Amino acid sequence: MSVVYVCNDADFDATAGTCAAPYWSQPPSVFSGWTGDDLASVAGAVLFMLAVAYVIRIVHKEAQSL
């Protein structure tokens, strides 16, 4: 498990480029703020779009063979 050295925005002094209270924390991930329902919604939308693309492909192939 990896950790990173971080600083809160409120503790960072931009003029000096220093942090008043740095600490070690887990690195942020892409899906860190997502709930299971959010992930399920995105997965459902992706599967729906793949199904629509597949149907369009089938219809296009059938139209070309006529």
Secondary structure, DSSP 8 states (H G I E B T S, - for coil): ---EEE--GGGEETTTTEESS-EEE----TTTT--HHHHHHHHHHHHHHHHHHHHHHHHHHHHHH-
